[in-house]
Amino acid sequence: MTNDNNQPSPLRGKQLAELYFTRSSPESTLWLCKCGKRRTQNGTGYTNLTSHIEREHPEYLTYDATAPISEQNLFMPLFSRNVRNVYGWLTWITSSLLPFNFCENEMARRYSNLGPISNKTLMKWMHQMCRRLEAKLKKTLPESFACVFDAWTCGSTYYVAVFASFPSDSLHGYEKVLLALSPMNDEDSLSAAAFLDFFDFVLDVYGKQRRNVVALIGDNCATNRAFTRLAGIPMVGCASHRFNLFVGDVLADYEDLLCAVHAIMKKLSNIIPAAKLRRMTPLSPLPFPSTDVEHVRAAVLCDEMGDDRPPSQCAASKL
């Protein structure tokens, strides 16, 4: 039953207290909340218990005393308001790739139902979450596994990613977990020895050593080969890298055409030619060595657009 304003009839007294709290024993005055907090309640009242619920579990106002409570709503009391607040900010920021100080943004706080939190507090919980995740992965990693690694540069910072791969009962037959994604320990050196120091550091975080790694999987470049020799671990070349080398060999016979396409791509990157290109296709110009046939086709067909002339039959027929 609801009131005249179609609002739920709020839970009160014993009904509210027993939804969240469980008495330690039949005659005990100690009650345990589903969020883990303990409260003492003397006599027959429930004031201490309901005060805790009103303060830490404001969602109780949405429950209807005359209707069954959904399983999802029953799950919410397991966590305090502070826990749900921290989890909300962490999920929002990390899932949306937002800056860590987004939680201090005035507009975000104004239009969010999450409670305010400082950047310092957010980072404290983020570091704790990382430590918990590292402890979980330490238990997940088997005694023997392979490591997949790759690196790239963003701006002037060099990042290295290390994955562990091992057999499992999953649909794919294996699991792959990310062990590290960070700059090198020593950013002044990108030598094979520096890679080895970083690799040993990552393994040590999870209580593993090089003897636990049965193979290394990465690009077949000189630095990686030297790194695997220093580590004393067999290397399995990257299939994508081998395929890329194969494509390079195949396209070597079309070097003149590719150079012409590259020049066209650069031309179509200018403001006026790019505007004309958008009227013909949603595709955008990509620099060499892109092998996207549709982009190459778009570039060749629009070769003479910069001169305000229609594409020539010669340009179209070269494909």
N, C-alpha and C positions, 0 to 999 in steps of 0.2 A: 504494500500500500504506500502511496506517496501523498504528499500534502497538496494543497490547492494549486501551488505554483509548480507542480510536477517535479519537485525536488525530492531526492531520496530521504526517507526517514532515518536519521542518524542513529548509529549504534550507541548505546549508553550502558553505564554500570557494568554488571556482571557479563552481559553479552559481549560488550566491547573488550573487557579485560581478558576474558577467556579466549578470545580470538587471537590475541597476541601473546598472552602469558600462559605459562604452565607452572603449577605449584610443584615444588620440589618433592613433597610428600603430603599425604592427606592432612596431617596436622601441622605442617610447617608454615611459617610466616614468610618464607623466602620464595619468591616467584622469579621465573626465568623467561625473559622476552625472546621472541624468535630472532631478534637482531643480536642476541648474546648478552644483553644487559641484565643485571640482577636487581631486583627491587624487593624491599621488605614491606609487607602489608599486614598490619595488626587489626584484630577485630573482624567485623563482617563487611566493612566497606571496601571500596576499590579506588579511593582517591589517589594514592601514590601511583597506582598502576595506570589509571586513566590520564594522570598528569604527564607521565612519561610518553604515553601514546600521542597525546595532543601536541607535545613538543617535538617528538622524533618521527612520528608517523602521521603527518597531516592528511595523507590520502584516505584516512579512515572516514573522512567526511563524505567521500564519494560512495561509500557502501550503504546499501539499503537494508535496514533491519528486517524488512518483510520479504526480501528476495535472497535467493542463494548467491553466494559470492564466488566469482569465477576463480579458476585455478591460477590464472595469471595474477589476479589481485592478491591471492593468498601468498604468492611468491614474494611480493614487495616487502612485507614486514620482516623478511629475513635480513634486510639491510637497513641501516640507519639512514637518515636523510643526508648526513655528511658523506657517507659512502656513495650513495646514489649521485650526489652532486659531483664528487671527484670523478666518478666513472663517466658521468655525462660529458664533462669537459674534456677528459682524456680521449673518449671516443670521437667526439665532435672534431677536435683539433687534429688528431692523427688520421682519421678516416678522410677528412677533407683537405689534408695537406696544408693546414693553416699554420702560421707562425705561432711559436709557443706563448708569446705575449698577447695572443688574441683574447685570452680570458680576461685581460684588463681593458679591452676595448669598450668604450662607453656605450656604443650602440649595441654591441653584442649583449652586454649586461641588461640593457634596457628592454630589449625585445626577446630575451630568453627567459624561460621559467626556471633556469638553473640559478642557484645561489652564487653570490660573488666569491671569487677565489683569486689570490695573487699569483703572479708568475713564479715567485719563489716557492710557494706551496705546491703549485702544479708540478714544478720540476722535482721537488722532493718526492712526490708520489710517483712520478714517472721513473725516477731512479730506483725506487723500491719495486716497482712493477718489473723493471728490467732484471733486477736481482732474482725476483721470484721466477721469471721466465727462464733465466739461466739455470736456476736450480731444477726446474722442470725438465729442461732439455738435457741436463746432465744425467737425469734418470732415464730419459728416452733413448739416448745414444747407445747403440750396442757396442760390444767389445771391438768389432771390426766394421769399418765403413769407408766409403770413398769420399773425397772432397772435390767439389767443383768450385773453381775460382775464376774471377774476372775483375777487370779494373777499368776505370774510365776517368776522364777529367771533366770537372764542372767548374767553369771559370778558371781559377788558378789552383784549385784544390784537387788532389789526386785521391780517389776513393777505391777501396778494394772490398769486394764481396766474397764471402766464403760460405759455401753450402755443404752440408753433409748429406749423403745419399746412402740408403741402406735398404735391403729387402724387407717387405712387409706383406700383410695379408690384404692390403688395399686393392682396389680395382686395377690400378696400374702395376701392382706387384712390387712397388718400392715406395719409400717415403723420402721427401727432400725437405730439410729444414735449414733456415738461415742462421748461421752461427755468428756472423759479423758483417757489418756494413759501415765502414768508417775510414778515415784517412789513415795513412801509414803511421806507425809509432814514430819513426824518424823520417819526417817529410823532406829532409835535406838529401836523401838518397833513395833512388829507385832501383838499386842493384839487386841481384839475386840474393845476396847476403841479407839485405834489408827486408826482402820478401820473406826469407826464412825466419828472421827474428819476429816479424809480424805473425807469421803462421804459427810459430811455437807459442806466442802469447795467446792467440785465439784458442788453441788446443788446451792450454793450461787453465783457461777460464772454466772449461767444462771437465777438468780433471782427466784429460786425455794427453797422450804423447804421440810422437810420430809413428811408433810401432803399431798404433791402433789404426792407422790409415793405410789401406791396401792399395790405393791408386789415387792419382791426382788427375783431374780433368780440366783442361784449359787450352787456350790458343797455343799453337805450335810455333811460338816465336822464340828468339834466341834467349831472352831473359827467363822465360818460363822453363825452357829446357835446362838452363844452368841452375835454376832454382830447384827443379826436381832432382838433378844430380846431387846437389848439396844436401837435399833432404833425404836422399837414398830411398826414394819412393818411385815406383814405376809411373810413367805418364801415359795417359790415354788422350790423344789429341782430340780437340773439339770438332765434332762433325760439322757444325755450322762454319767453322773456320776452313775446314777442308773443302766444303762446298763453295765457299767464297773464292778460294784459290782456283777451283775448277772453272767457276764463272769468269774469273779474270782471264784465264787461258783461252776460253771460248771467244770472249769479246775482243781479244787481241787482234783478230782478223778484221775487225770493224773499227779500228782505231780512228780512221779519218772521219767516218760518219759520227762516231761518239764525240769527237772534238767539235764537230759542227753543231751537234745537238747541245753540247755544253755551252757553246757560245750563244745559242738561241735562248737557253735557259737563263743565262745572265742578262740577256737583253730583255726578256719577259719579266724580269724582276724589277725593272724600272716602273715608275708610277703609271705613265700613260699606257704602255703596252700591257701592263698587268690589268688595268681597268678594261681594256678591250678584250683581253683573254677571258675575264670573268663573264662577259656577255655571251661567250661561246661555250664555256665549260666551267663546272665548279672545281675542276682540277687546278692545282697551283704548280708553278715551275719548281723543279727540284734540281739541284746541282749534280753534276757527274760525281761519282759513278752510279747513280740510280739506275736500276734495271727495270723500273716500273714501266711496262710497255705503254700503258695508257697515258702516262705523263710524257713519255717520249713522243707518242703520236700527237698529243696536243701541241707540243712544242714545235714539231716539224710542220704541222698544218698551219701554225700561226707565225711562221718564219718571217713573213714580210709585213706583219701587222704594224710594226713600228714605223713603216714608211707609208702608212695609210693606204696600202694596196691589198687586194684580196690574196689569199694564199695561192701560190703557183701550183700548177699540176705537177711540176718537177719535184717540189717539196713533198707533195702527198705520195707520189709514186715511189720515192726512195725507201719507204717502209716495205 
